[in-house]
Amino acid sequence: MSNLNSSDRSQRNACIIGAGSSGIAAAKTLRERGIPYDCFEMGSGIGGMWRYDNDNGRSSAYKSLHINTSRDTMAYSDFPLPRDWVPFPDHEHVLKYFESYVDHFGFRDTITFRTKVEKVVPAGNGDWDVTVVGPDGQPRTNRYGAVLVANGHHWNPRMVTYPGEFHGEQMHSHYYRTPDLVAGKRVLVIGFGNSSCDIACESSRVADTTFMSVRRGAHVIPKYMFGWAMDTILPSWLWTYLPWWAIRPLFAASLWWARGKMSWYGLPEPEHSVLQEHPTISADLFNVIGHGYLKIKPNVQELRGDSVQFVDGSVEKIDLIVWCTGYNITFPFFDNSIIDPLNNEVSLYHRVVHPDQPGLYFIGLVQPWGAIMPLAEAQSKWVADLLTGTSGLPPRDTMLTEIQTHRSKIAARYTKSDRHTIQVDFYPYQRQLTKVARRGRKWPKKPLNLT
């Protein structure tokens, strides 16, 4: 890669930002389709958040992390996970799978490691100037005909505020790694998502006392239902072809028989139905509550120095607060005039294409009922179709209409939350991407000049 010497220079190839699970899916797809590209990764290895203590500083993986979707559901389409692996492998096995994927398809040499993308700016005519800084600390700029953003959305911690002050230890779940830091302490875990359940369960076995503050009820889904992995309890064709309101009573009935009511476990009953929130999945939560290890508290009312008061009036002395309050979608290399994900809202055609910035695509920027990896692969295949001219895009007004329609459906179905702004349904979304690529054959095509 070299510095630009003139404003009209264009290599007309692609740039991929990030080599996590979405970035490597994009790299493999473009390599197969003969599209020249550069892939830049801040860290010294692939894997993104699945690389424990990733030296890019972006991983939120803790030592005990396991996947919440089953083994076969998370696999790329042409590279299954080993059949002798457990149904819910840990992060070490997941990283081994990604390493094997990259080496099997032979594209590791196309990834430039220890290189940070500093700035991405439009250069006109759909081209983009990308400035990176490598290990030597020297910025370099190159021009590309397309940019595929795969920098992830679980790395910039979102904090919330409550009245008062807390004088004890505090940390966001992004920085939690091992339970030794909670040993002997009175711990408060704030949140009711997947990370909060994992951390609260782990802490409850080590800490002096562990509380979990729950602002509102949620449908906690066990990893196994009737001996089946929970995401295989209903066949994939049901999830693909039936509308969510038809699937909901089927899944809700299965969940009822497998788990019962949330109030039986001392948890608040949700005010919404199943499939109207991003799933909270836990195999351990009910056990640690039932054993008395984990105590459930309502929302925080006030921080009081070395204590916390809750909305039910109770007060508990706390040594450490773990904030499991989610993440902000962030693109530090873009000016806000390009894309501004305020409140985690992003306006992308089918969650991939920027309607006002030709040549700009986003891979893996979804929050599915299911795994991101196969969806990132499907997105990459569609983008490859667009770059090679196999498919095209509709007029801007059509793209904006689709964006607004999707946003309205999300608002009507899901509880209002920043975690639901990029929500998709796994199987229907896969099918949707295939259909839009096929429809695109009739729309104007603008293939890259591949070099």
C-alpha positions in Angstrom: 0.0 0.0 0.0 1.3 3.4 -0.9 0.5 7.1 -0.4 -1.8 8.8 -2.9 0.1 11.1 -5.2 -2.8 12.6 -7.1 -6.5 13.2 -6.5 -7.6 11.1 -9.5 -5.7 7.9 -8.6 -8.0 4.9 -8.1 -7.1 1.3 -7.8 -10.8 0.4 -7.9 -10.6 -2.4 -5.4 -12.1 -2.9 -1.9 -11.1 -2.3 1.7 -12.3 -4.4 4.6 -12.1 -2.9 8.0 -11.7 -5.6 10.7 -10.8 -9.3 10.7 -13.3 -10.6 13.2 -16.0 -13.1 12.4 -17.7 -10.7 9.9 -14.5 -9.4 8.4 -13.1 -12.8 7.6 -16.4 -13.8 6.0 -16.1 -10.8 3.7 -12.5 -11.4 2.9 -13.1 -15.1 2.0 -16.1 -14.1 -0.2 -14.2 -11.3 -2.1 -11.2 -13.6 -2.6 -13.4 -16.3 -4.1 -15.1 -13.8 -6.4 -11.8 -12.4 -7.7 -12.3 -8.9 -6.1 -8.9 -7.4 -5.0 -9.0 -6.1 -1.5 -7.0 -5.0 1.5 -8.2 -6.1 5.0 -6.9 -4.1 7.9 -7.0 -5.5 11.5 -5.9 -3.5 14.6 -4.8 -6.6 16.5 -2.1 -9.1 15.7 -4.6 -11.9 15.0 -8.0 -12.7 13.6 -11.1 -13.3 15.7 -12.3 -9.9 16.9 -14.2 -10.3 20.2 -13.7 -14.0 20.2 -10.0 -13.6 20.7 -9.7 -13.5 24.5 -7.7 -10.5 25.6 -7.3 -9.4 22.0 -4.5 -6.9 21.8 -6.7 -4.7 19.6 -8.4 -3.8 22.9 -11.8 -4.4 21.5 -12.7 -7.9 22.8 -15.3 -8.2 25.5 -14.9 -11.9 26.0 -14.5 -13.2 29.5 -12.7 -16.4 30.4 -15.8 -18.5 30.9 -17.6 -17.3 27.7 -19.5 -19.8 25.6 -21.7 -19.3 22.6 -25.4 -18.9 23.1 -26.4 -20.2 19.7 -25.7 -23.9 19.1 -22.7 -25.1 17.2 -24.3 -25.9 13.8 -26.4 -22.7 13.8 -23.3 -20.5 14.0 -21.2 -22.2 11.3 -20.4 -20.7 7.9 -22.3 -22.4 5.1 -19.3 -24.2 3.6 -17.2 -24.9 6.7 -19.0 -26.9 9.4 -17.8 -27.0 13.0 -16.3 -30.4 14.0 -19.1 -32.8 14.9 -17.2 -34.0 18.0 -17.3 -30.5 19.5 -19.9 -29.8 22.3 -23.1 -28.0 21.1 -22.1 -24.8 22.9 -18.3 -24.4 22.6 -16.3 -21.8 24.5 -14.4 -18.9 23.0 -11.2 -20.8 22.6 -12.9 -23.4 20.4 -14.7 -20.6 18.4 -11.3 -18.9 17.7 -9.8 -22.2 16.6 -12.7 -22.6 14.2 -12.1 -19.1 12.8 -8.3 -19.8 12.5 -9.1 -23.1 10.6 -11.5 -21.2 8.3 -8.9 -18.7 7.3 -6.2 -21.3 6.8 -8.5 -23.7 5.0 -9.5 -21.1 2.4 -6.0 -19.6 2.3 -6.4 -15.9 2.7 -4.5 -15.0 5.8 -1.9 -13.3 3.7 -4.5 -10.8 2.5 -5.0 -9.4 6.0 -2.7 -6.6 7.2 -2.4 -6.9 11.0 -1.5 -4.4 13.7 -2.8 -1.7 11.4 -5.5 0.8 12.5 -7.9 2.5 10.2 -7.7 6.2 11.2 -9.9 7.9 8.6 -12.3 7.0 5.8 -13.5 9.9 3.6 -15.4 10.0 0.3 -13.2 10.9 -2.7 -16.0 11.4 -5.2 -17.3 9.1 -7.9 -18.0 6.4 -5.3 -14.3 6.1 -4.3 -13.0 6.3 -0.8 -9.7 7.5 0.7 -8.7 5.2 3.6 -5.9 6.4 5.9 -4.3 3.7 8.1 -1.5 3.6 10.6 0.7 0.5 10.8 3.3 -0.6 13.4 5.8 2.0 12.2 3.3 4.8 13.2 3.3 6.4 9.8 -0.1 7.2 8.3 -0.7 6.0 4.7 -3.6 6.7 2.4 -5.0 4.6 -0.4 -8.0 4.8 -2.6 -10.7 2.2 -3.0 -13.8 1.7 -5.0 -15.6 0.1 -2.0 -15.3 0.0 1.7 -16.8 -2.9 3.8 -17.0 -2.0 7.5 -16.8 -4.9 9.8 -15.5 -3.3 13.0 -18.1 -4.9 15.3 -20.6 -3.4 17.7 -19.7 -4.9 21.0 -16.6 -2.9 22.0 -17.6 0.7 23.0 -19.2 0.4 26.5 -22.4 2.3 27.1 -22.8 3.6 30.7 -25.9 4.7 32.4 -26.3 7.2 35.3 -28.3 7.1 38.5 -28.7 9.8 41.1 -26.1 10.0 43.8 -22.5 8.8 43.9 -20.8 5.4 44.4 -17.5 5.3 46.2 -16.7 1.6 45.7 -15.2 -0.2 42.7 -17.0 0.0 39.3 -16.5 -1.7 35.9 -18.3 -2.3 32.7 -18.8 -5.9 31.7 -16.6 -5.2 28.7 -13.6 -5.3 31.1 -14.7 -8.3 33.1 -12.4 -11.4 32.6 -12.3 -13.7 35.6 -14.2 -14.1 38.8 -11.2 -13.7 41.1 -11.8 -9.9 41.3 -15.2 -10.5 43.0 -14.0 -13.0 45.6 -15.2 -12.1 49.1 -17.0 -8.9 47.9 -20.6 -7.8 47.9 -21.3 -7.5 44.2 -24.1 -5.8 42.2 -24.6 -6.7 38.6 -26.8 -4.2 36.7 -28.6 -5.5 33.7 -30.6 -8.5 32.5 -29.0 -9.5 29.2 -26.7 -12.4 28.3 -23.5 -11.0 29.8 -25.2 -9.9 33.0 -26.6 -13.4 33.5 -23.3 -15.0 32.8 -21.3 -12.7 35.1 -23.9 -12.7 37.9 -24.0 -16.5 37.9 -20.2 -16.8 38.0 -19.9 -14.2 40.7 -22.6 -15.8 42.8 -20.3 -18.8 43.4 -17.3 -16.8 44.4 -18.4 -13.5 45.9 -19.6 -13.0 49.5 -23.0 -11.9 48.1 -24.2 -11.2 44.6 -27.2 -9.1 43.6 -28.6 -8.6 40.1 -30.6 -5.5 39.5 -33.4 -6.1 37.0 -35.1 -3.0 35.5 -37.8 -5.0 33.8 -38.8 -8.6 33.2 -37.4 -10.7 30.4 -38.0 -14.2 29.0 -35.0 -16.1 30.0 -34.4 -19.0 27.6 -32.5 -22.1 28.8 -29.9 -23.5 26.5 -31.6 -26.9 26.4 -35.3 -27.6 26.1 -36.5 -31.2 26.3 -33.0 -32.3 25.6 -32.6 -30.2 22.4 -30.5 -27.1 21.9 -33.0 -24.3 22.3 -32.5 -22.9 18.8 -33.3 -26.3 17.2 -36.5 -27.0 19.2 -38.5 -25.7 16.1 -37.4 -26.7 12.6 -35.7 -24.0 10.5 -38.4 -24.0 7.9 -40.9 -22.7 10.5 -38.6 -19.8 11.4 -38.0 -19.1 7.7 -41.5 -19.1 6.3 -43.9 -18.4 9.1 -44.4 -14.8 10.4 -43.1 -14.1 13.8 -46.6 -13.7 15.3 -47.4 -17.3 14.1 -44.2 -18.7 15.5 -44.5 -16.9 18.8 -47.3 -19.2 20.3 -45.4 -22.3 19.3 -42.1 -21.2 20.8 -43.9 -19.7 23.8 -45.6 -23.0 24.5 -42.4 -24.9 24.3 -40.7 -22.4 26.6 -43.6 -22.7 29.1 -43.4 -26.4 29.3 -39.6 -26.3 29.6 -39.3 -23.4 32.1 -42.6 -22.2 33.5 -43.3 -18.7 34.7 -40.5 -16.3 35.5 -42.1 -15.4 38.8 -41.6 -18.9 40.0 -37.9 -18.0 40.2 -38.4 -14.7 42.0 -38.0 -12.8 38.7 -40.4 -10.1 37.4 -42.9 -11.3 34.8 -42.2 -9.6 31.4 -44.7 -7.1 30.2 -44.0 -8.3 26.6 -44.3 -11.6 24.8 -41.6 -14.0 23.7 -39.9 -12.9 20.4 -40.5 -9.2 21.3 -37.0 -8.7 22.7 -33.5 -9.9 22.0 -33.2 -13.2 23.8 -31.6 -13.6 27.2 -30.2 -17.1 27.3 -28.9 -18.8 30.4 -28.4 -22.4 31.5 -27.5 -21.4 35.1 -29.6 -18.5 36.2 -32.5 -20.5 37.7 -30.2 -22.8 39.6 -28.2 -20.1 41.3 -31.3 -18.3 42.2 -32.9 -21.5 43.5 -29.8 -22.3 45.5 -29.8 -18.9 47.2 -26.5 -17.8 45.6 -27.9 -14.9 43.6 -30.4 -12.4 44.9 -32.6 -10.4 42.6 -33.2 -6.7 43.1 -35.4 -4.2 41.2 -34.0 -1.1 39.4 -31.6 1.1 41.2 -33.0 4.3 42.6 -29.9 6.0 44.1 -26.2 5.4 44.6 -25.4 6.2 48.2 -21.6 6.1 48.7 -20.8 2.5 49.8 -24.5 1.4 49.3 -27.2 1.3 46.7 -30.9 2.0 47.2 -33.4 0.2 45.0 -36.8 1.3 43.9 -38.5 -1.0 46.4 -36.8 1.0 49.2 -34.3 -1.7 50.1 -30.6 -0.7 50.7 -27.6 -2.9 50.3 -24.0 -2.3 51.0 -22.0 -2.9 47.8 -18.3 -3.2 47.2 -18.3 -3.6 43.4 -20.8 -2.7 40.7 -20.5 -4.4 37.3 -22.4 -2.4 34.7 -23.9 -4.8 32.0 -25.5 -1.9 30.2 -24.7 -2.7 26.5 -22.6 -0.9 23.9 -22.7 2.1 21.6 -22.4 1.5 17.9 -19.3 3.5 16.9 -17.3 4.2 13.8 -14.3 6.3 14.9 -12.9 6.5 11.4 -16.0 8.3 9.9 -17.1 11.9 10.3 -20.6 12.1 11.6 -21.7 13.6 8.3 -21.1 10.1 6.8 -23.0 8.1 9.4 -24.1 9.1 12.9 -25.4 6.2 14.9 -27.2 8.3 17.5 -29.0 6.1 19.9 -27.6 3.1 17.9 -29.8 4.0 15.0 -28.3 3.3 11.6 -30.1 3.8 8.3 -28.9 1.1 5.9 -30.7 -0.7 3.1 -31.3 -4.2 4.2 -28.9 -3.4 7.1 -25.9 -3.3 4.7 -26.0 -0.6 2.0 -25.7 3.1 2.8 -28.3 4.8 0.6 -26.4 8.1 0.3 -22.8 6.9 0.1 -22.1 4.8 -3.0 -19.5 2.1 -2.3 -20.1 1.9 1.5 -21.3 -1.3 3.0 -21.6 -2.7 6.5 -21.0 -6.4 7.3 -22.2 -8.0 10.6 -24.0 -4.8 11.9 -27.0 -6.8 13.0 -28.4 -8.2 16.2 -30.1 -11.5 15.2 -32.2 -14.1 16.9 -29.4 -16.5 16.0 -25.7 -16.2 15.2 -24.1 -13.3 13.2 -21.6 -15.4 11.3 -23.8 -17.0 8.6 -25.6 -13.6 8.2 -22.3 -11.8 7.7 -21.5 -14.4 5.1 -24.8 -13.9 3.3 -24.3 -10.1 3.4 -20.8 -10.5 1.9 -22.1 -12.6 -0.9 -24.7 -9.9 -1.8 -22.0 -7.2 -1.6 -19.8 -9.3 -3.9 -22.7 -9.5 -6.4 -23.0 -5.7 -6.3 -19.2 -5.2 -6.8 -19.0 -7.6 -9.7 -22.1 -6.3 -11.4 -24.1 -9.5 -10.9 -26.7 -7.5 -9.0 -27.6 -3.8 -8.7 -29.4 -1.4 -6.4 -32.8 0.2 -6.7 -33.4 4.0 -6.7 -32.6 5.9 -3.5 -36.3 6.4 -2.7 -36.9 2.7 -2.8 -34.0 2.1 -0.4 -35.2 4.8 2.0 -38.7 3.3 2.0 -37.3 -0.2 2.9 -35.3 1.4 5.7 -38.3 3.1 7.1 -40.6 0.1 6.7 -38.1 -2.1 8.6 -37.7 0.5 11.4 -41.5 0.7 11.8 -41.7 -3.1 12.1 -39.0 -3.2 14.7 -40.7 -0.4 16.7 -44.1 -2.2 16.5 -42.7 -5.6 17.6 -39.9 -5.0 20.0 -39.7 -3.2 23.4 -38.1 0.2 23.0 -34.4 -0.2 23.6 -31.1 0.7 22.0 -30.3 -3.0 21.8 -33.2 -3.5 19.3 -32.3 -0.9 16.6 -30.4 -3.4 14.5 -32.5 -6.5 15.2 -33.2 -9.1 12.5 -34.7 -12.6 12.5 -32.0 -15.2 11.5 -33.7 -17.4 8.8 -36.0 -14.8 7.3 -33.2 -12.3 7.0 -31.0 -14.9 5.2 -33.8 -15.5 2.7 -34.4 -11.8 2.3 -30.8 -11.2 1.3 -31.0 -13.9 -1.3 -34.2 -12.4 -2.7 -32.8 -8.8 -2.9 -29.7 -10.0 -4.7 -31.9 -11.8 -7.2 -34.2 -8.8 -7.7 -31.1 -6.6 -8.2 -30.4 -8.2 -11.6 -33.0 -5.9 -13.1 -31.6 -2.7 -11.4 -28.7 -0.6 -12.7 -25.4 -2.2 -12.1 -22.1 -0.3 -11.3 -19.4 -3.0 -11.1 -15.9 -2.2 -9.9 -13.0 -1.9 -12.3 -11.3 -5.0 -10.8 -7.5 -4.8 -11.0 
